[in-house]
Amino acid sequence: MKVLGVEFLRSAASAADFPRDPVPQLALVGRSNVGKSSLINALTRARVARTSAAPGKTRLLNLYLVRLPGPGLERVYLVDLPGYGYARGGARAASVFDALVGEYFAHAPWEGAARREPPAPSADRAAGRDPQARARPAGPAAAVLLVDARHPGLETDRAALDWLLRHDRPVVVVASKIDKLARAQRQRAEREWAAALNVPILPVSAVTGEGLNELWKRISRLLLSAPTERSVPPRAIPAPTTAATSPSSTSRRSRT
């Protein structure tokens, strides 16, 4: 996939900062230090996202606007969520993560945003006002769940997938850092991941570029598909304890 341009838009601390324009949003979900920022840089071929060796440092939703050649998908927001499983600052910081991520997923996505953009109301244009200023905040249309290929079947990752499916978001599961495994280790890890999550796994390396083109194809299919279409087989999922519980509440100490 050719990327025409990418820019860091802002960091969102509440719904007031969520995008309000009808551009599809893709949430990047994963444990702290799993490589979400590195994946964004690899997908966009730009050093737009800052990476850090310290887990749990990201506390806001970081929004990146990516321009693509189309047809179909011409713009998309990549939204880097705070990592779950480890929070700098302890339980208090983790509760902030839970509230912010829960609030983000509580907002419905713009239906059909990838296929068309409604024209601005003529009255707003004539008055020189931003027509999106009165629009509702939008949530993610789909998600990428990023897991570490070296650590198959972690409970926090299984809980994250269940949480995403409960929120009715289509998901593609990506196994990062696949380049760090030898061939035999890689084959075993892929089998273990697929068995643990009961979904197909896409191996990806931000270092070698493996799997990036296929990931873009899957992202396009997710965002352009009908709202009822799922990317993974439906499964029996236990009811959430609260509507706003996010994956980070399942564990506070797991880290890479």
C-alpha positions as CSV (number, residue, x, y, z in Angstrom):
1,M,0.0,0.0,0.0
2,K,1.4,3.4,-1.0
3,V,1.0,6.1,1.7
4,L,0.7,9.6,0.3
5,G,1.3,11.3,3.7
6,V,0.8,11.0,7.4
7,E,0.6,13.6,10.2
8,F,0.3,13.4,14.0
9,L,-3.0,15.2,14.7
10,R,-3.2,15.4,18.5
11,S,-3.3,13.4,21.7
12,A,-6.9,12.9,23.0
13,A,-7.5,13.1,26.7
14,S,-11.4,12.9,26.5
15,A,-14.3,12.7,24.0
16,A,-13.8,16.4,23.3
17,D,-10.6,15.5,21.5
18,F,-12.0,12.6,19.5
19,P,-12.3,13.1,15.7
20,R,-15.6,14.5,14.5
21,D,-15.1,14.2,10.7
22,P,-16.4,11.2,8.8
23,V,-13.0,9.5,8.3
24,P,-12.7,5.8,9.5
25,Q,-10.7,5.2,12.6
26,L,-8.6,2.1,13.3
27,A,-7.7,1.5,16.9
28,L,-4.3,-0.1,17.6
29,V,-4.7,-2.2,20.8
30,G,-1.9,-4.1,22.6
31,R,0.1,-4.7,25.7
32,S,2.6,-2.0,26.8
33,N,5.8,-2.2,24.8
34,V,4.4,-4.6,22.2
35,G,5.4,-2.3,19.3
36,K,2.4,-0.2,18.3
37,S,4.4,2.9,17.6
38,S,6.9,0.9,15.6
39,L,4.1,-0.6,13.6
40,I,2.6,2.8,12.8
41,N,6.0,4.0,11.6
42,A,6.4,0.9,9.5
43,L,2.9,1.1,8.0
44,T,3.3,4.8,7.1
45,R,7.0,4.6,6.2
46,A,7.7,7.6,8.4
47,R,9.1,8.2,11.8
48,V,5.9,9.9,13.0
49,A,5.3,8.0,16.2
50,R,7.7,8.1,19.0
51,T,8.9,4.8,20.4
52,S,10.0,4.2,24.0
53,A,11.7,1.4,25.8
54,A,9.7,2.3,29.0
55,P,6.4,0.4,29.1
56,G,3.2,2.2,30.1
57,K,4.4,5.6,29.1
58,T,1.5,6.4,26.7
59,R,-1.5,7.7,28.7
60,L,-3.5,9.3,25.9
61,L,-5.0,8.3,22.6
62,N,-2.5,9.4,19.9
63,L,-4.2,10.3,16.6
64,Y,-2.4,10.0,13.2
65,L,-4.1,11.0,10.0
66,V,-3.0,8.9,7.0
67,R,-3.7,9.8,3.4
68,L,-3.9,6.9,0.9
69,P,-4.3,6.8,-2.9
70,G,-7.7,5.0,-2.9
71,P,-9.9,4.1,-4.6
72,G,-12.2,3.4,-1.7
73,L,-10.0,4.2,1.3
74,E,-8.5,7.6,0.9
75,R,-8.0,8.7,4.5
76,V,-7.8,6.8,7.8
77,Y,-7.0,7.7,11.4
78,L,-4.6,5.3,13.1
79,V,-5.3,5.6,16.8
80,D,-2.6,4.4,19.2
81,L,-4.2,3.4,22.5
82,P,-2.5,3.2,25.8
83,G,-1.0,-0.2,26.3
84,Y,-2.7,-2.6,28.7
85,G,-1.1,-4.9,31.2
86,Y,1.3,-2.3,32.8
87,A,0.7,1.3,33.9
88,R,3.3,3.7,35.0
89,G,1.8,5.3,38.1
90,G,0.1,2.1,39.4
91,A,-3.7,1.5,39.8
92,R,-4.6,5.2,39.7
93,A,-3.0,5.7,36.3
94,A,-4.5,2.4,35.1
95,S,-8.0,3.6,36.0
96,V,-7.5,6.7,33.9
97,F,-6.6,4.3,31.0
98,D,-9.8,2.3,31.6
99,A,-12.0,5.3,31.6
100,L,-10.5,6.9,28.4
101,V,-10.4,3.7,26.4
102,G,-13.9,2.8,27.5
103,E,-15.2,6.2,26.6
104,Y,-13.6,6.0,23.1
105,F,-15.2,2.6,22.3
106,A,-18.5,3.8,23.7
107,H,-18.8,6.2,20.7
108,A,-20.2,4.7,17.5
109,P,-18.1,5.0,14.3
110,W,-19.2,7.0,11.4
111,E,-21.1,4.5,9.3
112,G,-19.9,4.3,5.7
113,A,-17.2,6.9,6.5
114,A,-14.7,5.1,4.3
115,R,-16.9,5.3,1.2
116,R,-18.2,8.8,1.3
117,E,-17.8,12.1,3.1
118,P,-21.0,14.2,3.5
119,P,-20.8,17.8,2.1
120,A,-20.6,20.5,4.7
121,P,-23.9,22.3,5.3
122,S,-24.2,25.4,3.1
123,A,-25.2,27.6,6.1
124,D,-22.0,26.7,7.9
125,R,-19.9,27.3,4.8
126,A,-21.5,30.6,4.1
127,A,-20.9,31.7,7.7
128,G,-17.3,30.6,7.7
129,R,-17.9,28.0,10.5
130,D,-16.4,24.6,10.7
131,P,-19.2,22.2,9.8
132,Q,-17.6,19.5,11.9
133,A,-17.6,21.6,15.1
134,R,-21.2,20.5,15.8
135,A,-20.7,16.9,14.8
136,R,-20.6,14.1,17.3
137,P,-17.3,12.5,18.4
138,A,-16.8,9.2,16.6
139,G,-15.2,6.0,17.8
140,P,-13.2,3.3,16.0
141,A,-14.7,1.3,13.1
142,A,-12.3,-1.6,13.6
143,A,-9.2,-2.6,15.5
144,V,-5.8,-4.2,15.2
145,L,-4.9,-6.3,18.2
146,L,-1.1,-6.5,18.4
147,V,0.4,-9.4,20.3
148,D,4.0,-10.3,20.8
149,A,4.9,-13.4,18.8
150,R,7.3,-14.5,21.4
151,H,4.7,-14.9,24.2
152,P,1.7,-16.9,22.9
153,G,-1.5,-17.2,24.7
154,L,-1.2,-14.5,27.4
155,E,-4.3,-14.0,29.4
156,T,-4.3,-10.3,29.0
157,D,-4.3,-10.7,25.2
158,R,-7.1,-13.2,25.3
159,A,-9.1,-10.8,27.5
160,A,-8.4,-7.9,25.1
161,L,-9.8,-9.9,22.1
162,D,-12.9,-10.8,24.0
163,W,-13.3,-7.2,25.1
164,L,-13.1,-6.0,21.5
165,L,-15.6,-8.5,20.3
166,R,-18.0,-7.6,23.1
167,H,-17.8,-4.0,21.7
168,D,-18.7,-5.4,18.3
169,R,-15.6,-4.2,16.5
170,P,-14.1,-6.2,13.7
171,V,-10.5,-7.2,14.5
172,V,-7.4,-8.4,12.8
173,V,-4.8,-10.0,15.2
174,V,-1.2,-9.2,14.4
175,A,1.8,-11.1,15.9
176,S,4.6,-8.5,16.1
177,K,8.4,-9.0,16.4
178,I,8.2,-12.2,14.3
179,D,11.7,-11.5,13.1
180,K,13.1,-12.3,16.5
181,L,12.1,-15.9,16.3
182,A,14.0,-18.7,14.4
183,R,11.9,-20.6,11.8
184,A,11.0,-23.5,14.1
185,Q,10.2,-21.2,17.0
186,R,8.1,-19.1,14.7
187,Q,6.0,-22.0,13.4
188,R,5.3,-23.2,16.9
189,A,4.4,-19.7,18.1
190,E,2.0,-19.2,15.2
191,R,0.2,-22.4,16.0
192,E,0.0,-21.6,19.7
193,W,-1.3,-18.1,19.0
194,A,-4.0,-19.4,16.6
195,A,-5.1,-22.0,19.1
196,A,-5.1,-19.6,22.1
197,L,-7.2,-17.0,20.4
198,N,-9.2,-19.2,18.0
199,V,-8.7,-16.7,15.2
200,P,-6.2,-16.4,12.2
201,I,-2.9,-14.6,13.1
202,L,-1.0,-12.4,10.8
203,P,2.8,-12.4,11.4
204,V,4.4,-9.0,11.0
205,S,7.8,-7.4,11.4
206,A,8.3,-3.7,11.7
207,V,12.0,-4.3,11.1
208,T,12.0,-6.4,7.9
209,G,8.6,-5.2,6.6
210,E,7.2,-8.7,6.5
211,G,3.4,-8.8,6.5
212,L,2.9,-5.0,6.1
213,N,1.3,-5.1,2.7
214,E,-1.1,-7.9,3.7
215,L,-2.0,-5.9,6.9
216,W,-2.9,-2.9,4.8
217,K,-5.1,-5.1,2.6
218,R,-6.9,-6.5,5.7
219,I,-7.3,-3.0,7.2
220,S,-8.9,-1.8,3.9
221,R,-11.3,-4.7,3.9
222,L,-12.3,-4.1,7.5
223,L,-12.9,-0.4,7.1
224,L,-14.7,-0.8,3.7
225,S,-16.9,-3.8,4.7
226,A,-20.5,-3.6,5.9
227,P,-20.9,-2.8,9.6
228,T,-22.3,-6.3,10.3
229,E,-19.4,-8.1,8.7
230,R,-16.9,-9.7,11.1
231,S,-13.2,-10.5,10.5
232,V,-13.2,-13.4,13.0
233,P,-15.7,-16.2,13.7
234,P,-18.2,-15.3,16.4
235,R,-17.6,-17.0,19.7
236,A,-19.4,-17.3,23.0
237,I,-18.1,-14.5,25.1
238,P,-19.0,-13.9,28.8
239,A,-20.8,-10.7,29.6
240,P,-18.6,-7.8,30.7
241,T,-18.7,-6.7,34.3
242,T,-19.2,-3.1,33.3
243,A,-19.6,-1.4,29.9
244,A,-16.6,0.8,30.4
245,T,-14.1,-1.9,31.5
246,S,-11.1,-1.9,29.2
247,P,-8.4,-4.6,28.6
248,S,-6.0,-2.9,31.0
249,S,-8.2,-3.7,34.0
250,T,-7.4,-7.5,33.5
251,S,-3.8,-7.1,34.7
252,R,-1.6,-4.3,36.0
253,R,1.8,-6.1,36.1
254,S,2.3,-8.1,32.9
255,R,4.9,-6.5,30.6
256,T,7.3,-7.5,27.8
